Amino acid sequence: MNINVKYLFPIKKIVGRDCETFEMNQDINVANLVEEMALKYGEGFKKFMVSSENGKFTTGRVSIGIQREGVIGTKRIEFLNGFDTRLMNQDLVLLYNPHA
């Protein structure tokens, strides 16, 4: 399955690109995708995505939203199932400044 990712400030600066597509196995969630990104982009990426308090993924520095075909607008993962939110083929995942 293909998951499209669009990077906005500040993550865009860390990964050095605007967007990309990840080919993932079926039945993945946001945490699986972020783990894949952390492997690809290393410490600079992890610094924004992992809480220094508990070592778990956080949306404190970066918001994560999902745009799904047939659904109007972007839904932030906090209003879905957090990092356990299941992803579907061709979802667009946005990483952006939470204060934007």
Secondary structure in CASP SS format (residue, H / E / C, confidence):
PFRMAT SS
TARGET T0000
AUTHOR 0000-0000-0000
METHOD secondary structure of the structure
MODEL  1
M C 1.00
N E 1.00
I E 1.00
N E 1.00
V E 1.00
K E 1.00
Y E 1.00
L C 1.00
F C 1.00
P C 1.00
I H 1.00
K H 1.00
K H 1.00
I H 1.00
V H 1.00
G C 1.00
R C 1.00
D C 1.00
C E 1.00
E E 1.00
T E 1.00
F E 1.00
E E 1.00
M C 1.00
N C 1.00
Q C 1.00
D C 1.00
I C 1.00
N E 1.00
V H 1.00
A H 1.00
N H 1.00
L H 1.00
V H 1.00
E H 1.00
E H 1.00
M H 1.00
A H 1.00
L H 1.00
K H 1.00
Y H 1.00
G H 1.00
E H 1.00
G H 1.00
F H 1.00
K H 1.00
K H 1.00
F H 1.00
M H 1.00
V E 1.00
S C 1.00
S C 1.00
E C 1.00
N C 1.00
G C 1.00
K C 1.00
F E 1.00
T C 1.00
T C 1.00
G C 1.00
R C 1.00
V C 1.00
S E 1.00
I E 1.00
G E 1.00
I E 1.00
Q E 1.00
R C 1.00
E C 1.00
G C 1.00
V C 1.00
I C 1.00
G C 1.00
T C 1.00
K E 1.00
R E 1.00
I H 1.00
E H 1.00
F H 1.00
L C 1.00
N C 1.00
G H 1.00
F H 1.00
D H 1.00
T C 1.00
R E 1.00
L C 1.00
M C 1.00
N C 1.00
Q C 1.00
D C 1.00
L E 1.00
V E 1.00
L E 1.00
L E 1.00
Y E 1.00
N C 1.00
P C 1.00
H C 1.00
A C 1.00
END
